[in-house]
Amino acid sequence: MAIYKALISVKFRNALVLSPHRSAVRCTNEAVKVVREASIEEGLPAAAISCRTTSSREATDALMKHEKTAVILATGTLGLYTQRAPPAGPPSTSDPGSVPVFVERTADVEKVARYILVDECFDNGTMCASEQFVVVDAPVEEAVRRQFRAQGGYFLST
């Protein structure tokens, strides 16, 4: 999950601070080390991806409530994050049933829409690894919407 979050953060041109669960501190830091080293070789500033080396709820709370926190990509139970009501707004969680998909501006929009719809229809979206929401790069938003509709998809309003 750390690698995925690092990749989508970098694609959105955001810095990332990971605050891992106490049982995942070492492996998360190792994953971040690998991604950071590769990213630095490609020109990313070293401080763009970081990870806490210890774990505490207080530290996680402080990160989520910090005034410069713009987005929260949470892994864990949604209740843990929504009870704290961070100023960054509702978190995007990665617990079962909430997998995000990022459609970047150079994607083959027709193929992306087809793959997402096939995956969702295959098991009615019941697998925790199936796409549950789509984040689309602004320049291709309308094209993605058109392709979803053309291939039998539809949009719900809240």
C-alpha positions, 0 to 999 in steps of 0.5 A, a space after each residue: 500500500 505504501 508504494 501505491 500511495 507514494 505513486 499516486 501522491 507523486 502523480 498528483 504532485 503532492 508530498 507524502 508522509 506515511 504514518 504506518 500501523 505499529 505492526 508495519 513500521 519496518 516494512 513500510 519504511 523499507 518500501 518507502 526507502 526503495 521508492 524514495 531512492 528510485 524517485 530521487 534518481 528521477 529528480 524528485 526531492 528527497 523530502 517529497 516522500 517520508 515515513 514515520 519510524 515510530 507509530 502512535 495515534 497521537 502522531 497520526 492525529 497530528 498529521 491528519 489535523 495539520 493545516 498543510 494536510 490537503 488529502 488523507 489516503 487512509 488504510 484501515 477502518 473508516 471510523 478511525 479517521 472519520 471520528 477525528 474529522 480532520 480539516 483536510 476533509 473526508 479521507 480516501 480510505 483503502 479498506 475493503 470496498 474502497 479501492 481508488 483508480 487514478 486515470 492519468 491524462 495519457 491513458 487510453 480512455 476507452 480501454 480504461 473504462 472497459 477494464 474498470 467496467 469488466 472488473 466491476 461487473 465480473 464480481 459485482 464489485 464485491 472483491 476488496 481489490 475491485 475499483 470502487 471510485 475513479 479519480 480522473 485527471 482533469 484534461 480527460 474527465 469528459 472523455 472518461 465520462 463519455 466512455 463509461 456511459 457509452 460502455 453501459 456505465 452510469 453515475 450516481 448522485 449523492 
